[in-house]
Amino acid sequence: MIFEKNGVHDPTILQENGIYYLYSTDTLQPETRGVPIRTSKDLIHWKFEKAALDGVPSKAKLWSGATELWAPEVIKVDDEYRMYYSASTFGSTTSFIGLAVSDHPLGPWVDKGEVVKTNPQIAAHNAIDANICYDRKNNQWMVYGSFFGGIYIAEIDKVTGKFSNKGYGKQLAIRSQSVEGAIEGPFIKYNPDTDDYYLFVSFDSLNDFYNIRVGRSKSIDGPYIDFLGNELTNLELCPDKIGTKILGGYQFSGEIPLYAPGHNSVFFDEGTKQDYLVHHARKKQFSDEFFLQVRPLFWLSNGWPVTTPYEYTGRIEKVPAKLEHLQGAWEIVLFSQADVQKSEGIADITMWLEKTESTYITYKQEVKKQLYISGITGSGICFFGKKDECK
């Protein structure tokens, strides 16, 4: 099998008959256009299969001028696979979300045309980055949008796969123009255990300081609130203080830094009953050295999600947070407002956890003989850490 994680941008995963199908943005890595498809049997090793479409569909190209397709979303409805693709050009709101359908995850795909389109004359927001989500009654909704006018949600007709009503839907999140409105890549996940909807978004520039934030709501169409009670539409506070930051750039001592993790989806594995945060990251800032990461996603007892210090490499085992497990020197990464957060040493983590009023979990991964921790402090700062496993 060819190991094909490099060149993956804006990823989403579909599981079917023991095979994981990965769809992502056209990056010309490999040299193809029309939504690259990769497959895997273990979520670790990936093989490039083909492009879903033969370039940009004609109506999408005519409207947007796009030469590549971005941020696909693929779902299964009854026996039909539906791919929502985005067509646009960098820095433009002349954009087009279209729909293609197939009877197999690999295709062939048949284009069904426009779902929603925007330009500066007809809308103040941007029709890219679609995600299909479901409410408690199993109705479908599309959450979409990016820089400029923010994130929107609109109800979907399950029969047609297109908007149920005229218009663009309702705004869920927006950022100040003082930071160029830097928000995109929305994804909504419903958690039946908490009976909440979680809106994941990416803040800032995808080239360097990208980071993933989240808010939650009792209603799929908002309002979405972060850990500290701020609505994701709040334009009064400092724009960096809105949204609960669960992942950003970071570096453990002696390790290569990870830059710009973002544009995530959330994938639930039917076999292991585990949620995963699926996103891309960069090896270097302002480069095309981006690649796929799949990380376990956990839900804390307070209902907030956290992820892991390292990507998924196989079995993961939760460990009781007993004193004998916590003792020893830890390295902790705190996802505060720093753009690339370096780790800091903590000698007595039990005292630190109590002082910061943290909610957390501890676990092992098949990476090294280490113990890991992920959590959130009482002031809403997510963290994770590691230490050598006690003998």
N, C-alpha and C positions, 0 to 999 in steps of 0.2 A: 504494500500500500504506500502511496506517495503521501508524505506528511505535508498537508497544505493549510497551514494556519496563517502564513504570511499573505498580505494583500487583502485581508478580510476587513471590511468597513461596514458599520451599521448592520450587524448580524441578527438573524432570527432563525429559530430552529423548529422544525416540524418532525414529529415521531410517527412512524408508520411501519407496522409489521417488523419490529425489531431493528429498523434502520432509522438513523437520525439524518435528516435533510437540512442542510445549512444554506440559507439564501442571504445575499449581501449586495452591497453597492458595486457597480462597475468601477473597478480601479485600474483596469488593464494589467492586473496581476492575477491570473494569466491574461494574455492578450486577447480579450474577448469583450463583447458588449451585449447587453440584453439580460442581465441578472445571472451571475455565476451561481451554479449549484454544486455543493460539495456533499459527500456522504460519509458517515462513520457508523461503526458498530459499538463504540465505547465512549463517545463524547471527547476523546483524546486525540485519536489519529484520524485525519481527514483526507479524503481523496476528491480532487476536482473531477466532475462528471461532464458538464456541458453548460452552455448558456441557455436559459429558459426561452428567451425570445431572440429573434434575429435583429438585434439593435433596438432603436427607439421606434415604437409604433407610429404610424404616419400622422394620426390626429394629434398625438402628444407632441411630436416633433414640430408640426406646423404651428401649434400654439406657443410652445415654449422655446423653440430653437435648440433644444437639448441634443447632445450627441451621446449621452450616456444615461442610464437609469440609476436612480438612487433608492436606498432604504426600502426594499421590498418587505411586504407583510404577506405571509401565506397561511391560510386557514383551510380547514375542511368543513364543508357544509353538506350533510347527507353524503352522497357519493361524489361530490364535486369539490375539487381543489380550487381555491380562489387566491390569486396573487394581485395585491394592490401595489402598484409601482409609482414612483415619483419621477417626473421629468421637469427639469429646470436648469438654470445656469447659475454659477456662483454669484451671490450678491443680488439676485433678481427675485422679484415676487411674481413674475410672469411664469406661472407654474401650473402643473397639471398632475392630478392623481388619477390614474386609470386602473382598469380591472381586466385581468386575463384569467381564463379558466382552463381546467384540464381534468382528465379522469385519472391522472397518475402524478405523483410528486415530481417526476422528471419531465413531464409533458408527453406529447406536444401541447403547447399552450395556445389558446385562441383569444385574441384581443377582443374585449367587449366595450372598449372606449372609455369615455369620460365618466368619472365619479364626481369630481369637483375641480374647478380651475379658478385661478386668480390672476389679476394683473393690477397695476396701480389705478386704473380707471374704474374698476368694479369692486375692489376689495382693499382693505387696509392690512390684511394678513397674508399668509403664504401657504399655498396648498402643496405641502410636502410632508414626508415622515408619517405615513398612516399607520395606525394600529387599530385592530378590531378587538373590542372588548365586549363583555356580556354583563348584563345586570342580573338581579336576583330572579327575575322572571324569564331569564334566558333570551331576552331581547338583545339584538346586536347594536353596537354603537361604534362610530369611528372617532378616535381622538387623533388630532393632526395639528400641524403648524410648526412655527420656528421663529427665528429672528423677525423683526418688524412688528407684527400685530399679536404675537404670542400663540398660545395653545388653545384650540377649539375642540368641541365635541358635538357630533350630530348623530341622530338615530339612523340606522340602516334598515332597509327593507330586506328581510332574509331571502325573499324569492329572487329579487333582482341583484342583490349585493350592492345596491346604490342607495343614495340618500332617500329617506322616507318622505321628507318635506323639502320645500324650496328654502333657499337661504343657505347660510354657512354654519348654523348651529350657535352654540354658546361658548363664550370665552371662559377658560378654566385657569389660565396662568399667563402672566406677562412680566417682563422686566423693563426697567427704566432705560430710556435712550442714552442715559449717562454711561451705560455699559453696552451700548448699541443693541439693546433688547436681546442680549445673548442668552437665548433659551431655545431648545429644540429637542428632537428625538423623544416625544412623549410615549409612555406605555402605561396602561392601567391594568392592575392586577387586583382581583377580588380575593379576599381571604375569608373563607367561611368560618374559620375559628374565631375571628374577631368581628365578623360581619361588617368589615370596612373595605372600602375601595382605596387603593394606593396608586397615586400618580407619580411615576418616575419621570424625571426630565434631566437633560444635560445642560449645564451652565457654561458660559465663557467660550473661549476659542478652542476649536477642535485640534488646532495645531500645537498647543502648548499647555494650557491650564484647564482643559476640559475636566468636568467633575460631575458626578451623578448625585442628584438630590431627590427627595421624596416628600410628599404630603399625603394626608389621608382624609377620607370623607365618608359619611354614612350614605351619601347619595352619589350615584355614578356621575352626575353632572354638577357636582360640587356643592358648596365651596370646599376646596382642599386646603387643609391646615397642616403646618409643620409641627414639630415636637414642642415648640415654644408658643404655639397658638397663633402664629402669623398666617394669614391667607396668602396663597401663592399669586394673588392678584394685587398684593399690597405694593404700592408705588411710593409710599411715604418713608419707609425705613430704608437704610442702606441696602442696596440690591444684593450685596454679598451675605446679608444676614437672613435672607428669606430661604426657606427650604432646608430640610435636614440633610446634610451632606454625608452620604454613606460611603463614598469612594472618590478619591482624587489622586493626584500624583503623590508618590511617596518613595522613601528609600530606607531600608534597613542597613545598619552598619556593615560595611564590607560587601554590599550587594549593589548591582547596577540599578539605578533609579528607574521607576516606571513612570512614564509621562502620559498625560491626557487620556485616562480611561473614561469612556463614555458611549453615548448613543446605545443604551442597553435595551434588551428585551428580557422578559422573565419566562423561563421554560420550566414546565412541570413534567418530570419524568414519571410516566405511568408505572414503570417497572419498580423503581426504587422509592417512589412516592416522595421525591425530593425536589425542591425548587432550586433553580440555578439562575444566577445573574449572567447574562450573555452580553458581551460588549467587546469593543475594540480598544486598543491602547497603542501607544507609540514607544519605540525604542529610543528615538531621538526627537527633539522638538523640531517643528517646521520641516518635517521630512515625510517621505512616503513609506517609511519603515513602520507601518502599522500592521497589527496582527490580532487574531482572535484570542479572547480569554473566556473561559467558562468557569465560574466560581459558584460553589454552593451558597445558597441564600437561606438564612435562618430567621425565624420569627421569635423575638424575645417575649418574655412573660408580660411585658407592658404593651405588646402588640406592634412594636416597631421592627422593621427588617434590618439585618446586618449581614455583611458578607465576610469573606475569609481573606487572610493575608496572601494566600497562594491559590492559583487556579486548580481546578479539579484534576487529580491524577489517579483516581481509583477510589477505593473504599475510604469512607470517612466515619469516624466513631465518636459520638458524644461521650464526654467524661464528666463524672460528678465533680462539682467545684468544691472538693474537700481541701482542708488545710494542707494536707501532705502533697496534694497536687499543685497548689498555688505557691508553696514555698520555693525560694530560689530567685535568682536574678532574671528579670524580664526585660525585653525590649518592647516598647509600646509606641504605636503610631496614633497620634490624635488628629482627627480630621477637622482642625480648626480652619481659620481663614487663610492659612499659609498656602501658597500655590503648589509647592512641592514639599510635602511634610517629611522631615527626617525623624527617625526614631529617637527615643530617649530612654535611658535606663531607669528602671525602678527596682529598688532593692526589696521593698516590702509592699507587694501588690495588694495584700489583704487590707492594709491600712489605707492605701490609695483608693481602692474600690469603695471602702466605707466613707472616706472623706469626700469623694466625688459623687456619692449616692448613685453608683452605677448599677445598671441592669445588664447582665452578660451571660454568655455560655462559654464552656470550655470543651475542647475536642481535640482529636488527633486526625492527621491526614497522612496518606502514604507519600510524604515528601522527604522528611528526615525524621530522626528520632527526637521529635520535639512536641511540646504541648502548645496549643494555640488558644487564644481568647478573642472574642468579639463582643462588643457591647456598645452602650450609649450612656453617657454621664447624665446626672440630674440636670445639667445645664444644656443638654441636647447635642453634645459633641460625640460623634461616633468614633470608635477606636478599635484597633485590633493589635494583638501582640503575640510574642512567641518566647519560649524559653526551652533550654535543654531539658529533656524528660528526666524526672527523678529516677534514680536506680532502684 
